[in-house]
Amino acid sequence: MWVKICANTNLEDTQLALDLGADAVGFVFAPSSRRVTPEQVGEITRRLTGPGERVGVFQTLEFAEMRNAVRTAGLTGVQLHGEGDPALPGLLKAEFGPSLTIAQTLHWVVDAENATDELLARVSALQATGHVDRVLIDSKVGSALGGTGRTFDWKAAARLFAGPGLPMIVAGGLGPGNVTEAMTRLKPWGVDVASGVEGIPGKKDPERLRQFIERARTARESL
Ligand SMILES: O=C(O)c1ccccc1NCC(=O)[C@H](O)[C@H](O)COP(=O)(O)O
């Protein structure tokens, strides 16, 4: 089970996440209270020690902008959090090769009708492109596309996560108190959290971070 700690804004939190055993750390370039610039992230990634993916979250999906951000920020992966040009993953793979991991976010609209069949079809279509490595299912609440702190209907979503295809990551409203339940219900390939391990927006709470990673790893071993 892969664990990503997202929406890092400073070196201290990011290094702690890696030291505690996170598989990936994320940085949000999308509109957010936790938004950072590629230059700020470059300062962080240059100082980080230890293994772990460095993932940028993008909502504005202009190829040239993303290419520059990947280089400036020292990223090993991108998370496409908006839905732009379908050719984008292929362009990114052509530019960076297989070493750049590409995750496409698909949104589960909270409090809307169950869209499992539509999402399953979209996962299949993404897989067919051969350019997308992973799919992240995140909550959409109103116009907010991420960092919502809201879970979606895991019972209804179980079929989506059980479907064949790409590695599936669950996000949206996770925290130390519910990560075990999410993993038990959905059996995802990975989990992703932003606000659920924060003390205040933009600053992680070390104890919540420690508990989240520990519980995700414990659940991983028992699945
Ligand atoms: O975290 C944000 O503020 C954010 C804002 C806009 C787009 C994406 C964002 N985060 C990306 C992530 O991968 C988060 O981990 C994911 O949205 C879950 O957030 P949360 O519900 O706060 O755990």
The ligand as an ORCA input file, in Angstrom:
! r2SCAN-3c Opt
* xyz 0 1
  O      -4.914     20.039     -0.839
  C      -5.377     21.003     -1.440
  O      -5.539     22.117     -0.881
  C      -5.787     20.869     -2.882
  C      -6.447     21.929     -3.504
  C      -6.801     21.837     -4.840
  C      -6.511     20.691     -5.561
  C      -5.864     19.631     -4.940
  C      -5.508     19.689     -3.613
  N      -4.909     18.625     -2.977
  C      -4.557     17.423     -3.675
  C      -4.483     16.158     -2.934
  O      -3.956     15.193     -3.481
  C      -5.127     15.990     -1.581
  O      -4.428     15.038     -0.860
  C      -6.545     15.489     -1.780
  O      -7.277     16.485     -2.457
  C      -7.237     15.187     -0.418
  O      -7.340     16.321      0.395
  P      -7.967     16.178      1.880
  O      -9.428     15.869      1.725
  O      -7.717     17.489      2.521
  O      -7.216     15.075      2.542
*
